[in-house]
Amino acid sequence: MQRPLIGITCSKTDDGRIAMSQNYLNSIWEAGAIGVFLAYTEYENKLAEYAELFDGFLFGGGDDMDPARYGEVKQFDSVEIDSDRDAFELSLYKHVKATGKPILGICRGIQLLNVAEGGTLYQHIDGHRQTPTPGTVTEQPVKITEGSMLHALTGQTDLLVNSFHHQNVKVLAPTLTVDAISEDGYIEAAHMPGHKYFLAVQWHPEIFRQSSPAMQRVFCSFVDACRGSRT
């Protein structure tokens, strides 16, 4: 069966080069699809073509969103803004949502999707960035909501995850539902009820694609939904 195509949003350097972990591409490939990092654009016709061409979209990790996007001013020096990426991803999301195609958000991705749907963020929280501990270490417990999309995918109510963020969902968008909460009470995953496939997590499951069945199911279920979007 032909592999579905997954568009993946990414960071870029000051000189315009793509800066993103190959773990995203590898995870998508091993789940049965082909991932493509997307170049930024502000042109509506190109955004519309992206939305039409790809079978699903992964909104990946990266720098912080501009607090102005959710009605606040920058409050901490630790907030590192990528305004170009904000503009690109918010515009892309508008086009993608209209198609109903599968969406997966990772780290910055859950924050972007929450803001796009009308939610807000904590600009800075302590204790959730495990630097310099490597990403292969799972040291943050999360409680998965029984009956949630993530619970159905993983079959688990407790999960140990990695943690590389200093921002977090504050007010969850009214269209989203909580799937997991950290030990200290922060939202770690959410989904959109009624959507074909819309799941977002705060951790980095792509690092555990070969060692964790629960993380593998996230990518396999996403790719299965993308494959189904062709029918």
Stockholm file with secondary structure:
# STOCKHOLM 1.0

chainA/1-231         MQRPLIGITCSKTDDGRIAMSQNYLNSIWEAGAIGVFLAYTEYENKLAEYAELFDGFLFGGGDDMDPARYGEVKQFDSVEIDSDRDAFELSLYKHVKATGKPILGICRGIQLLNVAEGGTLYQHIDGHRQTPTPGTVTEQPVKITEGSMLHALTGQTDLLVNSFHHQNVKVLAPTLTVDAISEDGYIEAAHMPGHKYFLAVQWHPEIFRQSSPAMQRVFCSFVDACRGSRT
#=GR chainA/1-231 SS CCCCEEEEECEECTTSCEECCHHHHHHHHHTTCEEEECCCCCCHHHHHHHHHHCSEEEECCCSBCCGGGGTCCCCCTTCCBCHHHHHHHHHHHHHHHHHTCCEEEETHHHHHHHHHTTCCEESCCSSCBCTTSCTTCCCEEEEECTTSHHHHHHCCSEEEECCBCSCEESSCCTTCEEEEEETTSCEEEEECTTSSSEEEESSCGGGGTTTCHHHHHHHHHHHHHHHHTTC
#=GC SS_cons         CCCCEEEEECEECTTSCEECCHHHHHHHHHTTCEEEECCCCCCHHHHHHHHHHCSEEEECCCSBCCGGGGTCCCCCTTCCBCHHHHHHHHHHHHHHHHHTCCEEEETHHHHHHHHHTTCCEESCCSSCBCTTSCTTCCCEEEEECTTSHHHHHHCCSEEEECCBCSCEESSCCTTCEEEEEETTSCEEEEECTTSSSEEEESSCGGGGTTTCHHHHHHHHHHHHHHHHTTC
//
